[in-house]
Amino acid sequence: MKRTLTVLPPDIPQQFLRFAKDSAIFDSSCSEDARVWFLDKGFYLKKASKGALAKEAAMYSFFHSKGLAPEVLAYESLENDWLLTASAQGEDCTDSVYLSDPKRLCETTATLLRELHETDFTGCPVADRTKDYLATVAQNYHLGHFDTSLFPNRISAEEAWKIAEENGKYLQTDTLLHGDYCLPNIMLDSWDFSSFIDLGCGGVGDRHIDLFWGVWTLEFNLKTNKYADRFLDAYGRDKVNPDIFPVIAACEVFG
């Protein structure tokens, strides 16, 4: 995880300052949509636009109750949203220790995903992630937000929209999802599971969203697609419907 020594912004709410006292501050942001700081006393602080972190705070709390994520220490929505969580033990799966053993990494992340997907989701604060997911696809299509980088071959916005519109009805709402199941969001401590992080897209939805990203992140970070079948085998083919992957791919190009 990339970290750059920095200072906190002047608009940080008062209640968060005590957590920053005597801490070295590191910028560990990896998205244009939010800023993230690591406080070396054992905390992460995230800032985003107003309302943007409400679901993430709720999902962190739910995952923490299942032993799957760090504790939420504070959430405040002012001119911007601020979320403070405890830090997780270990390093994320882009660490060289894990990337240097791709077979083990592939099987570890697949097994962890299957275990997540078998977790009881009763009481999940995002009870219909599928509805939100498809609504975002439709909204971004109509706004012209379209990115083909996830497709191995180029596809037009109209072609992708047709696939998503005609087949979105086949997506299920029956599984607890991470929502952005990529290597930087999976924390391991000497190969033992530590926690999941970055849970803003989580909720109860279709398992193939996480499976899509699980395959994609291995290809992206390992620079090869040869681990896709191994990942799906380790996850368990009994729960995989290959016909759903093109639907997820078509949806994902609209963000």
C-alpha positions in Angstrom: 0.0 0.0 0.0 1.5 3.3 -1.1 2.0 5.8 1.7 3.4 9.3 1.5 4.3 11.4 4.5 2.0 14.4 4.8 -0.2 16.5 7.2 -3.9 16.4 7.7 -6.1 19.1 6.1 -7.1 22.1 8.1 -10.8 21.3 7.9 -10.6 18.0 9.9 -13.4 17.9 12.4 -12.4 18.5 16.0 -13.5 15.0 17.2 -10.9 13.4 15.0 -7.9 15.4 16.2 -7.3 13.4 19.3 -6.7 10.3 17.2 -4.0 12.2 15.2 -2.2 13.4 18.2 1.5 12.4 18.1 0.9 10.3 15.0 2.9 10.4 11.8 0.4 11.1 8.9 0.6 9.3 5.6 -1.5 9.9 2.5 -2.6 6.5 1.1 -5.2 7.7 -1.3 -5.8 5.6 -4.4 -9.0 7.2 -5.8 -10.0 10.6 -7.1 -13.3 10.3 -5.2 -11.8 10.2 -1.7 -8.7 11.1 0.3 -7.4 8.5 2.8 -4.8 9.1 5.5 -3.0 6.5 7.6 -2.3 7.6 11.2 0.5 5.4 12.4 -1.0 5.1 15.9 -3.4 2.6 14.3 -6.1 4.4 12.4 -7.3 5.3 8.9 -9.2 8.5 8.2 -11.2 8.9 5.0 -12.7 12.1 3.5 -15.2 12.3 0.6 -18.1 14.4 -0.6 -21.1 14.8 1.7 -23.1 11.6 2.0 -20.6 9.5 0.1 -19.4 7.5 3.1 -22.7 6.8 4.8 -23.1 3.3 3.3 -19.5 2.5 3.7 -19.6 3.4 7.5 -22.7 1.2 7.8 -21.1 -1.7 5.9 -17.9 -1.5 7.9 -19.9 -1.8 11.1 -21.8 -4.8 9.8 -18.7 -6.5 8.5 -16.9 -5.8 11.8 -19.8 -7.4 13.7 -19.0 -10.6 11.6 -15.3 -10.3 12.4 -14.5 -9.3 8.8 -13.5 -5.7 9.0 -11.9 -3.1 11.3 -14.0 -1.2 13.8 -15.6 2.1 12.9 -14.5 4.6 15.5 -16.3 7.7 14.2 -18.4 8.9 11.2 -19.4 12.5 10.7 -21.2 14.2 7.8 -20.6 17.9 7.6 -19.6 19.9 4.5 -17.8 16.6 3.7 -18.0 13.1 5.0 -15.4 11.8 7.4 -14.9 8.2 8.4 -12.3 6.9 11.0 -11.6 3.2 11.3 -9.1 1.2 13.2 -6.3 -0.1 11.0 -6.0 -3.8 10.0 -3.2 -6.1 10.9 -0.8 -7.1 8.1 -0.6 -5.9 4.5 -2.9 -5.9 1.5 -2.6 -8.6 -1.2 -0.6 -6.3 -3.5 2.4 -6.8 -1.2 5.3 -8.4 -2.9 5.2 -11.4 -0.4 1.8 -12.3 -1.8 2.3 -11.4 -5.4 5.5 -13.6 -5.5 3.4 -16.7 -4.9 0.5 -16.3 -7.4 -0.9 -19.8 -7.1 -1.3 -19.5 -3.3 -2.6 -16.0 -3.7 -5.2 -17.1 -6.2 -6.4 -20.0 -4.0 -6.4 -17.9 -0.9 -8.5 -15.1 -2.3 -10.9 -17.5 -3.9 -11.4 -19.4 -0.6 -11.9 -16.2 1.4 -14.5 -15.0 -1.1 -16.4 -18.3 -0.9 -16.4 -18.0 2.9 -17.6 -14.4 2.7 -20.4 -15.4 0.3 -21.6 -18.0 2.8 -21.8 -15.5 5.6 -25.3 -14.8 7.0 -26.4 -11.4 5.8 -29.4 -11.0 8.1 -29.5 -7.3 9.2 -27.2 -6.1 6.4 -27.8 -2.3 6.1 -27.7 -2.5 2.3 -30.3 -5.2 1.7 -30.7 -4.8 -2.1 -27.4 -3.9 -3.6 -28.6 -5.3 -6.9 -31.2 -2.6 -7.2 -28.7 0.1 -6.5 -26.2 -1.5 -8.9 -28.6 -1.5 -11.8 -29.8 2.0 -11.1 -26.2 3.3 -11.2 -25.7 1.5 -14.6 -28.8 3.1 -16.0 -27.9 6.5 -14.6 -24.4 6.5 -16.0 -25.5 5.2 -19.4 -27.8 8.2 -19.7 -25.1 10.5 -18.5 -22.6 9.2 -21.0 -20.2 7.7 -18.4 -18.6 4.8 -20.2 -15.2 3.0 -19.9 -14.3 0.0 -22.1 -10.9 -0.7 -20.4 -12.5 -3.7 -18.6 -13.3 -5.4 -21.9 -10.7 -7.5 -23.7 -12.3 -6.3 -26.9 -13.9 -2.9 -27.5 -17.6 -2.7 -27.3 -19.9 0.3 -27.9 -21.9 1.9 -25.2 -25.1 0.9 -26.9 -24.0 -2.7 -27.2 -23.0 -2.8 -23.5 -26.3 -1.1 -22.5 -28.4 -3.5 -24.5 -26.7 -6.5 -22.7 -27.2 -4.8 -19.3 -30.7 -3.7 -19.9 -31.9 -7.1 -21.3 -30.1 -9.3 -18.7 -30.0 -7.3 -15.5 -33.2 -9.1 -14.4 -31.1 -12.3 -14.1 -28.9 -10.9 -11.3 -29.7 -12.3 -7.9 -29.9 -10.6 -4.5 -28.9 -13.5 -2.3 -25.3 -13.1 -1.2 -23.2 -10.8 1.1 -20.9 -9.0 -1.2 -17.7 -7.0 -0.7 -18.6 -5.1 -3.9 -15.0 -4.2 -4.9 -13.2 -7.5 -4.4 -9.7 -6.5 -5.5 -6.3 -7.3 -4.0 -5.7 -3.9 -2.4 -9.0 -4.4 -0.4 -8.0 -7.8 1.1 -5.7 -7.7 4.1 -3.6 -10.7 5.1 -1.3 -11.2 8.1 1.4 -13.7 7.1 -1.1 -15.4 4.7 -3.8 -15.5 7.4 -7.0 -13.5 6.8 -7.0 -10.2 8.6 -9.9 -8.1 7.3 -11.6 -6.6 4.3 -11.4 -2.9 3.7 -13.0 -0.3 1.3 -16.6 -1.6 1.7 -18.5 1.3 0.1 -19.9 -1.0 -2.6 -20.9 -3.8 -0.4 -24.3 -5.2 0.4 -26.6 -8.1 -0.5 -26.4 -8.8 -4.2 -25.2 -11.2 -6.9 -22.0 -13.1 -6.1 -20.8 -12.8 -9.7 -20.0 -9.1 -9.1 -17.3 -10.2 -6.6 -16.3 -13.1 -8.8 -15.8 -10.8 -11.8 -13.5 -8.5 -9.8 -11.7 -11.4 -8.2 -10.7 -12.7 -11.6 -10.0 -9.2 -12.9 -7.7 -8.2 -10.0 -5.5 -11.2 -10.4 -5.1 -10.6 -14.1 -4.4 -6.9 -13.5 -1.9 -7.3 -10.7 -0.2 -10.5 -12.0 -0.1 -9.3 -15.6 -1.6 -12.6 -16.9 -5.0 -14.2 -17.3 -3.8 -17.8 -16.6 -5.2 -17.8 -13.0 -8.9 -17.2 -13.9 -9.8 -20.9 -14.0 -7.8 -21.7 -11.0 -9.6 -19.0 -9.0 -13.0 -20.2 -10.1 -12.1 -23.8 -9.3 -10.9 -22.9 -5.9 -14.0 -20.8 -5.2 -16.3 -23.7 -6.3 -17.8 -24.1 -9.8 -21.1 -25.2 -8.1 -21.9 -21.6 -7.5 -20.6 -20.1 -10.8 -22.8 -19.3 -13.8 -20.5 -18.4 -16.7 -23.4 -16.8 -18.5 -23.6 -14.0 -15.9 -20.1 -12.7 -16.4 -20.8 -10.9 -19.7 -23.7 -9.2 -18.0 -21.5 -8.0 -15.1 -18.8 -6.9 -17.6 -21.4 -4.9 -19.5 -22.7 -3.3 -16.3 -19.2 -2.4 -15.0 -18.3 -0.3 -18.0 -20.9 2.2 -16.7 -19.2 2.4 -13.3 
